[in-house]
Amino acid sequence: MRKVISLAALSLLVAASLSACSTASAKASNVVDAPMVCSHYVTGTAADQISAKIPATGKPTVSFPTPLSTKTLQTKVLKAGTGSRFGGNQQISFDYAAFNAATGKELQGTSWNGTDAVSQVVAKPAKDATGADFCSALAGAREGSVVATIMSAKASHGGKANAAAGIGANDSIIFVFKINKVVLPRAIGDAKAAQDGFPQVVTDATGVPGLVMQNWDASAAPKDFKAETLIQGHGAVIKADDFVTVHYSGYLWSSAKSQFDSSWSKGTPATFQLKQGALIPGFIKALVGQRVGSQVVAVLPPSDGYGASGAGSIPGNATLIFVIDILAKGK
């Protein structure tokens, strides 16, 4: 997955006054918002001087007086979106352009044509972290928005000159982002009662699931596909052939009590197309008809999993258990 490295390494780190009530645009239907974990963006006199002509497709034409500088983090919404709100610790997909605020020079960016958008988790910085706080720069903006952020020289590049990149020690940096996609950090919705006979799911504070079962012996596994919804989301309905972004953990129903795969341990959600032949049948069955924001537990007999042959660390005729958080629909 592509990431953008730091200015100190000759590039720009993307790891990650309007009030919160006045800047939030109306949500589209079936939009689910995650809690705000980063401070809502704020603007100021420097950000207010940034404007842009934003075409329906392609890169915007950005304008601002030079030299422009700031000592504080400031953000201005150039075009308000209506999709899910970014609150922090979430994966987002975005296009961007970066400018030297002192000279007006464009430093780098994506093509804004859908071919090279960046996708990564933008997290809340640690308390002792220094440098760019992209989480607070973007928190509160909605999917579909175009936003401009101006950062001080210290925050954006440590106050160190970079002659090769055309950056002076005291130059502030402007980032213009188009937020293409906002992904939930975990399932968010209404808790539902667990069904008898299903594994019990326990989660930690960040949403990472684990399983508790009284009988892991394979002989106790059901012979047919079964699924339950533990969290009922309120987002868009998932249909066959849709692209979906999920967090998932997969387990073998066996005395070994083994987890064979988990997106949580990889640090980023996974995106799949629910297309027959591209995924095992039971994974598709578990998701079609569900809503974004839901958490689903599915028990897959071998016929809905990897069959008699198995795959990799999964033996033949294995019954599988998946815990799946549905985080977004679409690419």
Secondary structure, 3 states (H helix, E strand, C coil): CCCECCHHHCCCCECCCCCHHHHCCCCCCCCCCCCCCCCCCCCCCCHHHCEEECCCCCCCEEECCCCCCCCCCEEEEEECCCCCECCCCEEEEEEEEEEECCCCCEEEECCCCCCCCEEEEECCCCCCCCCCCHHHHHCCCECCCEEEEEECHHHHHCCCCEHHHCECCCCCEEEEEEEEEECCCCCCCEECCCCCCCCEEEECCCCCEEEECCCCCHHHCCCCCEEEEEEECCCCECCCCCEEEEEEEEEECCCCCCEEEEHHHHCCCEEEECCECCECHHHHHHHCCCECCCEEEEEECHHHCCCCCCECCECCCCCEEEEEEEEEECC
